[in-house]
Amino acid sequence: MSTVLPPLETFRKLPHAVTLLGMSGVGKTWLSTALRRSDNWFHYSADYRIGTAYLAEYILDNIKFRIMRTDPFIADLLRSDSIYINHNISVDNLDPVSTYLGMFGDPAKGGLDKATFLERQQQYRDAEIASMRDVPRFLDKAWKIYGCKDFINDASGSLCEIVDIDNPADPVISALRDTSLILYIRADAASEAALKKRAESSPKPLFYHPDFIEKHLMAAPDDGVGVDPKDFARNLFPELLENRKPRYEDFAKRYGIAVNVGDLFPNADMHDGDGMIDALYALLSTQAADNPVAAANAERYLKACEARARARDLTV
C-alpha cells in the first residue's frame, strides 16, 4: 500500500492534530508550548486535564486533610465555609498533580505507604485514560470556541503504559489514531543521558505500569518506613526508561510514526507551525514509502484531517 500525499501547500492548510508520544523530558511540552505561543495551536496538556478534571477533588481533599490535621484554626474556618482552598494548576504549572501522585517511601520523609501509593497510581491511570479519551471532544472545542485550526496533544510519558498495544480497539488507541497523528519522539543517547541526570538530581513522582512497580514493591515494607522516597524513585528511573523504550517503539510502529529527537529539533525553524507541518510532511512521505503500516497510518491521518476540513467548511 502506498499513500499519495497532497502538495505541501495543500497539506499545510489541513487542520492538523498531533499526539506526541515519548518519555517525560524529551521535549513534548516544550514543543507544544512553542506551537501554542507562535502559531495558536491548541495545546492539549494531558496532565492539565488530569489535574483539573479528574484528580482535582482528590488533590484538594488531600490538601484540606493535611491542613486540618495540623491547624485547628484553619480547620474551623474550612468546616464553617468561611474560607476555601483551590489549586492553581495551569499548563505551565502542574506541580499539584505530581505532588499528589507522590512517591513510595517513609511518610516521615514525605513518602506514601504502599497502599496509598498504589491507590494513587490507579487514580492517575484512570484519569490519564479519561483525559486521552477526551481528545476528540477537545479537538472540536478547540476550533469552535478558540478558533484554533491545529491541535497538539501533549501526552504524558506514561501513555504507552495505559493502553493495550496489541489491541487496535483499545479505547485510548482508537480515540487517538482516529483523530490525530501519533508521533513518537525517540530520545537519542544525549537526551537519555540528560533524562537520567535530571532524574538522579531531582527525582519526581511518576506513574508506573503495575507489572513494573509491583515487583519493586514486593520486598518493601507496607508502611514505607526506612525507605527514602527520592532514592526509591531515583533507582527505578534507568530501568523504567529501558522498560518503556520498546513499548514506545511498538506503539509507534503499529499506530503512528517515529522521529529521532535530533531530527525533529535541528534548528529554530522547526518550532513554529509551518516548520512542524513541513516536518510531518517529510516524515510521512519517507516512512509511508518504506513501510505499508506507516502508509496505512498516513492514509488514516489524511482522511481524518480532510473530514475535519469538510466539517469546518475549510477550503484546502
C-alpha positions in Angstrom: 0.0 0.0 0.0 1.3 3.5 -0.8 0.0 6.8 0.3 -0.1 9.8 -2.1 0.2 13.0 -0.1 -1.3 16.2 -1.4 1.0 19.0 -2.4 2.8 20.6 0.6 0.8 23.8 0.4 -2.5 21.8 0.5 -1.2 19.7 3.4 -0.3 22.9 5.3 -3.9 24.1 5.0 -5.4 21.0 6.5 -6.5 21.2 10.2 -3.8 19.1 11.8 -3.8 17.2 15.1 -0.7 15.5 16.5 -0.3 13.3 19.6 3.2 13.4 21.0 4.5 10.1 22.4 7.7 9.9 24.3 9.5 9.9 27.6 8.9 12.9 30.0 11.6 15.4 29.3 12.2 14.6 25.7 10.6 17.9 24.5 6.9 17.3 24.2 5.7 20.1 26.4 8.4 22.5 25.1 7.3 21.9 21.5 3.6 22.2 22.4 4.2 25.4 24.2 6.2 26.8 21.3 3.4 26.0 18.8 0.8 27.4 21.2 2.6 30.7 21.6 3.9 31.2 18.0 1.0 29.8 15.8 -2.1 29.5 18.0 -2.0 25.7 18.0 -4.4 24.4 20.7 -2.1 22.9 23.4 -4.0 20.0 25.0 -2.0 19.1 28.1 -2.8 15.6 29.4 -1.6 16.4 32.9 -3.5 19.7 33.0 -6.7 17.8 32.1 -5.9 15.1 34.6 -5.3 17.7 37.4 -8.2 20.0 36.7 -10.9 17.5 35.7 -10.1 14.1 37.1 -7.8 14.5 40.1 -8.9 18.0 41.3 -11.1 16.7 44.1 -8.5 14.3 45.3 -5.8 17.0 45.3 -7.9 19.5 47.2 -9.2 16.9 49.7 -5.6 15.9 50.4 -4.5 19.5 51.0 -7.5 20.1 53.3 -6.8 16.9 55.2 -3.2 17.9 55.8 -4.1 21.4 56.9 -7.0 20.4 59.1 -4.9 17.8 60.8 -2.2 20.3 61.9 -4.0 23.6 62.3 -7.3 23.7 64.3 -7.8 27.4 63.5 -7.8 26.8 59.7 -9.8 23.6 60.2 -12.6 25.5 61.9 -12.7 28.1 59.1 -12.8 25.4 56.5 -15.6 23.5 58.2 -17.7 26.6 58.5 -17.1 27.5 54.8 -15.5 30.8 56.0 -12.6 30.2 53.6 -11.9 27.9 50.7 -8.8 26.4 49.2 -8.2 25.9 45.5 -5.3 24.7 43.4 -3.5 26.9 40.9 -2.9 24.3 38.2 -2.0 25.7 34.8 -0.5 24.3 31.6 2.8 25.8 32.8 2.4 24.7 36.5 1.5 21.1 37.0 3.2 20.6 40.4 -0.1 19.8 42.3 -0.6 16.8 40.0 2.8 15.3 40.7 2.9 16.1 44.4 -0.5 14.4 44.8 0.7 11.3 42.9 3.7 11.2 45.3 6.4 8.6 45.8 6.6 5.4 47.8 8.6 5.6 51.0 8.8 6.7 54.6 6.0 9.1 55.5 8.4 10.9 57.8 10.4 11.8 54.6 7.3 12.8 52.6 6.7 9.4 51.1 3.5 7.3 50.9 2.8 3.9 52.4 2.3 1.1 49.9 -1.5 1.1 49.9 -1.8 4.8 49.5 0.9 4.9 46.8 -0.8 2.1 44.8 -4.3 3.7 45.2 -3.0 7.0 43.7 -1.2 5.1 40.9 -4.6 3.6 40.0 -6.3 7.0 40.3 -3.8 8.5 38.0 -4.1 5.7 35.5 -7.9 6.1 35.4 -7.5 9.9 35.0 -5.0 9.6 32.2 -7.2 7.1 30.3 -10.1 9.5 30.6 -8.0 12.5 29.5 -6.9 10.7 26.3 -10.5 9.7 25.5 -11.4 13.4 25.8 -9.1 14.3 22.9 -11.7 14.1 20.1 -14.1 16.3 22.0 -11.4 18.9 22.7 -10.4 18.9 19.1 -13.9 20.0 18.2 -13.9 22.5 21.1 -10.5 24.0 20.1 -12.0 25.0 16.8 -15.5 26.0 17.8 -14.6 28.0 20.9 -11.0 29.1 20.5 -10.6 29.2 16.7 -7.5 27.0 16.7 -7.1 25.3 13.4 -4.3 23.0 14.6 -4.1 20.9 17.7 -1.3 19.2 19.6 -1.8 16.6 22.3 1.0 16.9 24.9 0.5 13.4 26.2 2.0 12.0 29.4 5.2 10.0 29.3 3.2 7.1 30.6 0.8 7.0 27.6 2.5 3.7 26.5 1.7 2.2 29.9 -2.1 2.7 29.9 -3.0 1.1 26.7 -3.2 -2.5 25.4 -0.8 -2.1 22.5 -1.9 -5.4 21.0 -5.5 -4.3 20.7 -6.3 -1.7 18.0 -9.7 -1.3 19.5 -8.3 -0.2 22.8 -10.4 2.9 23.7 -7.4 5.2 24.1 -5.7 4.0 20.9 -8.9 4.3 19.0 -9.6 7.8 20.2 -6.1 9.0 19.3 -5.5 7.3 15.9 -9.0 8.1 14.7 -8.4 11.9 15.1 -4.6 12.5 15.3 -1.2 11.5 14.1 0.7 9.7 16.8 4.3 10.9 16.6 6.9 9.2 18.8 9.8 11.4 19.6 12.7 9.0 20.1 15.4 10.1 22.6 19.0 9.9 21.4 21.9 9.0 23.6 22.5 12.6 24.7 18.8 13.1 25.5 18.7 9.8 27.5 21.8 10.9 29.5 20.1 14.2 30.2 16.9 12.5 31.4 18.9 10.2 33.7 20.9 13.1 35.1 17.7 15.0 35.8 16.1 12.0 37.5 19.2 11.5 39.5 19.5 15.1 40.8 15.7 15.8 41.1 13.6 12.6 41.1 9.9 13.3 40.6 6.7 11.2 41.0 5.8 9.1 38.0 3.2 6.6 37.0 4.5 3.0 36.6 2.9 0.1 34.9 1.5 -2.3 37.6 3.7 -5.2 36.3 6.8 -3.0 36.7 6.2 -1.4 40.1 4.8 -4.4 41.9 8.0 -6.4 41.6 9.9 -3.5 43.1 7.4 -3.1 45.9 7.3 -6.8 46.7 10.1 -6.8 49.3 9.4 -3.3 50.6 7.7 -2.6 53.9 4.0 -1.9 53.7 4.3 1.3 55.7 7.3 2.5 53.8 9.3 3.2 56.9 13.0 3.3 56.3 12.7 3.8 52.5 13.9 7.1 51.3 11.2 8.1 48.6 13.7 10.0 46.4 16.2 7.2 46.5 13.5 4.7 45.6 12.3 6.8 42.6 15.9 7.6 41.6 16.9 4.0 41.5 13.9 3.0 39.4 14.4 5.5 36.6 17.1 3.9 34.5 15.2 0.6 34.4 11.9 2.4 33.7 13.5 4.2 30.8 14.7 0.9 29.3 11.4 -0.8 30.0 9.4 1.9 28.2 11.6 2.2 25.1 10.3 -1.0 23.4 6.7 -0.1 24.3 7.1 3.3 22.6 8.6 1.7 19.6 5.8 -0.9 19.3 3.2 1.8 19.8 4.6 4.0 17.0 5.3 1.0 14.7 1.7 -0.1 14.8 -0.2 3.2 15.1 1.9 6.1 14.1 5.3 7.3 13.0 8.6 7.9 14.8 11.3 10.6 14.6 14.6 11.0 16.4 14.7 14.0 18.7 17.7 15.4 16.9 15.9 15.2 13.5 12.8 17.0 14.9 14.7 19.8 16.5 17.7 20.6 14.3 17.0 24.3 14.2 14.7 27.0 15.3 12.5 26.8 12.2 11.0 23.6 13.5 9.5 25.3 16.4 6.8 27.2 14.5 3.7 25.9 12.8 4.9 25.8 9.3 8.2 24.1 10.4 6.3 21.5 12.3 3.9 20.7 9.4 6.8 20.6 7.0 8.5 18.1 9.3 5.3 16.0 9.4 5.0 16.1 5.7 8.6 14.9 5.2 8.3 12.2 7.8 5.0 10.9 6.3 6.4 10.9 2.8 9.6 9.0 3.8 8.1 6.5 6.2 4.9 5.8 4.2 7.1 5.0 1.1 9.1 2.4 3.0 6.5 0.8 5.3 3.0 -0.4 4.5 1.8 0.0 8.1 3.1 3.6 8.2 1.4 4.2 4.8 -1.9 3.0 6.3 -1.4 5.2 9.3 -0.7 8.2 7.0 -3.8 7.4 4.9 -5.9 7.2 8.0 -4.5 10.6 9.3 -5.1 12.3 5.9 -8.7 11.1 5.9 -9.2 12.5 9.5 -7.7 15.9 8.5 -9.9 16.0 5.4 -13.0 15.1 7.3 -12.2 17.9 9.8 -11.8 20.4 7.0 -15.2 19.4 5.5 -16.9 19.7 8.9 -15.4 23.1 9.4 -16.1 24.2 5.8 -12.5 25.0 5.2 -11.1 25.4 1.7 -7.9 23.4 1.3 
